Amino acid sequence: MNLRRAWAVARKESLHIRRDPRSLGLAIGIPMLMLILFGYALTLDVDRIPLVVRDLSGTPASRELVAAFDGSRFFTRVDGGDTSADAIARLDERKALVVLEIPPDFAGRLAAAEEAPVQLIADGSDSNTAAIAIGYARVVVASFNERILLAAGGGEPPLDVRIRVWFNSSLESRNYIIPGITAVILGLIAALLTSLTVAREWETGTMEQLISTPIRPAELILGKLAPYFVIGMVDVLIAVLMAVFLFDVPLRGSVPLLFGVSALFIVGTLAQGILISVIARAQLIASQMAMVSTFLPAFLLSGFMFAITNMPPVVQGITYIVPARYFVELVKGIFLRGSGLETLWLDAVFLLVFSLVATSAAVLRFRKRLD
């Protein structure tokens, strides 16, 4: 082996790396970004669970039970409105994950040493969080029972918590995973399709031939988006059919609404892919950028795998600029909760804004590249 020749090759490769700062930046930046995301966003702990309390008893005994939940670090009380319907609506709006309802005769039953039932309603659309929240609630109730029995000198546990799980009564994890992973996959595939295709044209030189024609940037972007939009919608159809007929995931909401919000998300991610290709102009860099900007945020910061409420406040703020956050919430809401636009309109508006911004940015960046 001639070390001198090996050194010459190493020097040549080093010069190539220096001349391609984008690849060097990605090689160094991606591990740092992944460590930050996994270190801060990835957490299996479940705490600060939004809880609505309906205390229909209004007695010292019921207030003591409510104080037991308030004193637990696992629950955070939120406003439940004035009626039971308002409290249940908080579940549908994802403003609460658990509703605790204490009946009017609660104190009387305790005083008579009778069984005193209370109802706990949990949102089962996130089966893992719901199961953990129910477990925490049982611990709080067991502690309350222990205090009552200690004061009474023994006997049967007086407090009986009646559990009801809504939207996913069997707590099947696939009912939660399939809609969420569908959103993640669609985002990644849509961005990769356009980013790699356009980047390939830059590399082969065919893009220059297109540019030399009278076609305008907006027309070129639209022409590039159209066929891949059709492919994306076919993917949505396949995903819905597989979810319903293969995995038995209940589809309780509007099918046209589901396809409508999917169309918004696909347009935005396709435009994002074109924007990436205009910036990168190389397939390798475009694929890396697409992966970093779509899959990782969608997987970690959309609320699909890890509850956003359990993330640090800074990371929670970052999730608001992740389009998959809104699409995951829309898909889960339509599939499992049967929600309509009257509940999900804000998420749909955010997706519409994302699509408009991504498409406009792709057109403007492409026009600037031509100039």
N, C-alpha and C positions, 0 to 999 in steps of 0.2 A: 504494500500500500504506500502510495506517495502522498504524504500529508500536505505537501505544497499544493498539489492539484486539488485535494479536498478543500483546502483553505480557500483556493481561488473560487471553487463552486459556492462555498459558504458565503464568500464576500459578494459574489454575484447575486445570490438570493437575498442577502441583506439589502443590497441596493434596490432590488425589486420591491421589497417590503417598504423601504423608505419612500419609494415613488408612489406607493399605494397606501396613503395614510388611513383611508377608510377601512380597509381590511385590518390594519394594525389596531385601529380604534375599536373595531368590533371584537377582535380577538382578546383585547384587554377589557373592554367595557362590558361585554356579555357576561363573563363570570362575576364581575362586580355587581351588575344589575341583578343577576340571579341570586346571589348571596343576600343582597338587600331585600329582594322580594320574598325569598323563602324564609329569611331570618325574621322579618317583621310581620309579613302577611300570613304565613303558614302557621296556624296555631290550632291545635285540637281542643283547646280549652273552650268551655262554653260558660260565659258569665254575662252579667248585665242583661238578662233576658227581659224584654219588655213585658210587663205584667199589668193587666187591668183588673181592678178589684171592684166587685159589686157587693157592698155590705148592706144587705136588706134588713139586718138585725139592728145595727146601730147601738149595740150594747157594749159594756166593758169587756165582756168575754169575746165578742167578735173583733173588737179593736185590738185585743191581745193577740189574736190569731193573725190579723193583718200586720201587726207590729213584728211578728215572727218572720213574716215574708220580707218586710221592709228591712229587717236587721240582717238578712242573708245577703251576702255579696253576689249571689247568683241571680237575683231579681232586681229590676229597676221599675218602679211604679210609673205608669203613664196614664194620662187622662182617658177615662172610659166613657165620657158623655153622661147623659142623665137617665138613659133607659137601657134595658138589656139589649135592645136592637142596636143601640149606639156602641155598646161594648163589643158585640159580635162583629159589627162593621169594622172595628179596629183590626180584627183578624184578617178580614178580607182585604183591607188596605195595607196590610203588612206593618201597621204601626204597633201591633202587639203580637206576641207569640203565644201568650197564655192568658186566659180569663178565669179568675177565681170568683165564684158567686156563693155568698153566705146567705142561707134562707132566713126568713123573719123569725122562725121559732128556734133559732140556733141556741140562744142563751137559755131558753126554757127547757130544752132537752138536756142541756148540760146540767142544769140545776136539778133536774129530776133523775139524773144518772142514767139517762137513756142514750141510745146511739144518736149522734148528731151528724147527719150527712152534710157535706159541702160538695159543690160541683167544681171540677177543674176541666176547662175546655182548652185543648192545645191545637195549634196549627200543625197538622201532619204533613204539609207540603214539603217541609224539610224534615225527613224522618229521623235523621240522626240527632238534630237539635231538639226535636220534640221528645224523643225518648229520654235524652239527658235531662231536659227540663222537667219531665214527669218524675224522673228519679230524684231530682233535687226537691221537688214539691213533696214527695213522700218523706224525705228526710226531715223537712220542716214540720210536717204534720206529726211525724213520729216524735220529734222533740217536744211539740206542743202536748201530745198525749202523755208523754213521760212526766211533764210538769203537773198536769191535771191529776194523774194517778198518784204522784208523790204527795200532792196536797190532800188527796182523798184517802190516802193510806192503802191503795191497791184497788183491784177490780179490773174490769174489762176496759180496753181503750175506748173512750167515748167518741172520739172524732173519727168519722169514716169519710174518706175522700173518694168521690165518684168521678172516674176519669172518662172523658169523652175526647176522642181525636177526630178532628174535622179534616176534610179534603184528602185524607189518606189514612183511613181508619185502621188498616192492617199494618201501617208503618212499613210498607214495602219500600226498600231503598231504591229499587229500579224505577218506581213511580217518580222519584225525585231526581235520580241520576240521568235517565234517558232524555227528558226535556232539556236539562242543563247541558249535557255533553253534546246534544244536537246543536245548540247555539255556538258552543266552542268550535266544533268541527266546521260548521258552515262559515264562520268568520275566517278561520285559517285557510280553508280551501279557496274561498272567494278571493282573498288577498294574494294567495300564491298563484292562482290562475293568471291573473292579469299582470302581476309583477314579473313573472318568469317569461310570459309570452312577449311582452313589450321589450323587456331587457334582451331577449334573444334577437329581436329585430335590430336593436342598437348594435349588438355585437356582430351580426351578419351584414349589416349595412343596408338592409332593406328599408329601415326607417327613413334614411336619407332620400330614397326614391319616393316614399309617400310624401315627405315634406316638400319635394320639388313639384308636386301636383298642386292645383288650385284649392285643394281642400283646406278648410279652416281648422284651427286647433279644437274648437268645440265639436265640430262635426267628426273629427278623427277620434276624439275621446268617446263620443256617443256611439260611433261605429264599433269601437273596441269593446265597449261595455255590453252592447246588445246581445251578441251570441252567448257571452258568459253569464249574462243575467238569466237567459233561458235555461242554461245548464244549472245555475244556482236554484232556480225555482223547481226544476225537476228533482234536484237533491232534496229540497224541502218536502215535495210530495212523497218521495221515497222514505224520508225520515219519518213523516207522519204515519204513513201506512205501516212501516215496521214497528213504530212505537205502539200503535193501537192493536194491530193484528198479530204481531210476533211477540211483543213484550207485555201485552195486555195493560198498557197504560191508559187510564180513562181520559177521554177527551171531552170535557164538560162544557167548554166554551164555544165561541163562534169560529167555525172553520174559515170563512172569508176574512175575519179579523186576523186570524193566525197567519194566513198567507199575505195579508196586507202589510203587517208589521215585518214579516220575513222579507218582503220585497224591499222595504225601506233599508233594512239592515244589509241586504246583499248589495244594493246599489252603493251604499256607503263604503263597504269593505272592498268592492271591486274598484271604486274610485281611489281608495287608499292604496290598493295594489299598483294602480297606474302611477300615482304620485311617487310611490317608492321606486318604481322602475325609471321614472324620469330623473330622480335624484341619483340612483345607483348606476344605471346603464350597464350593469353586469349581472349575470344570472346568479352567481354565487353570493354576491353582496345583497342582491335583491331578495333571495330566499332567506338569508340570515336576518335581514331587516324585517321581512314579513313575519318570520317566526317570533322575533322579539316584540314586535308591535301588535301582534294579534293573539297568538296562542298563549304566551305567558301571562299577559294581563287578563285575558278571558278566563284562563284556568285558575289564576290565583286571586284576582281582584274583582271578579264579577259577582261574588256571592254564591257561585255554583258549588265549590268545594268547601269553602271556609266562610263562616258568617261574618259579614262586614262589621256588625256591631261589636265583635270581639277584637277587631284590629285597632292598632294605635290611632289616635285622632288624625295624625298626619297622613297615614296610609288611607284612612277613610276618606279624607279629602281628595286624594289622588283617584280613588275609584269613581268619582263623579265625571272624570274625563275618559272613562273606559266605556265604549259603546256597548260592549257585551253585557255590562251590568244591567242596562235597561232592557236588552233583548232577552236575557235570561229571566228577568222578572216578568216580562210580557209572556214568554212561552210558558213558564210555570203557572202564571195566573190564569191563562186561557185553558191550559191542560187540566190542572188539578183543582183550581178554585172556581172555574167557570166564570171568571170576571169579564166584564165588558169595558168599553171605552170610558164609561162613567167613573170607573175606578182606575183604569190604567192609562188614562189620557196623557198624564204628565210624562210617563216613560215613552209613549208614542211620539210626543212632541220632541223629546230629546233625540230620538232616533231620526226624526225628520230633519232636525237641525244638523245632526251629524252627517246625513247624506248630502245635504245642500253644501255644507262647508267642505266636505271631502271632494265632491265633484268640482266645486269652484276652485279649490286649491290645485287640483290636478290640471284643470284648464289653464289657470294663470301660470303655474310653474312650467307647463309645456310651452306656452306662448313666450315666456321669458327665455326658455332654452332656445327657441327658434330665433329670437332677436339677438 
